Amino acid sequence: MASETVYILQTYVAGRGKALKAEQQVGCKTAEEARRKAERLAPLRLGVVAFAATADTELGDYDENPVILFKSGQLPHPFSEL
């Protein structure tokens, strides 16, 4: 079981009604890259979050407590509470 830190950028747009719709996640090589991309997309999306998580990518097992690198706008649970 090889754990590694993954850096992910997740953006949200308007869904049906007042719901948020997640766009496809973007993997980044570094925390700085994830944060920069999130800052650049923040004015263009309803919500943006960049986070780091420990994961076993072979098993698809991700840490339940991600480290938030950047967040902006409207976000769903659990990101809205972190």
Secondary structure, 3 states (H helix, E strand, C coil): CCCEEEEEEEEEEECCCCCEEECCCEEECCHHHHHHHHHHHHHHCCEEEEEEEEEECCCCEECCCCEEEEEEECCCCCHHHC
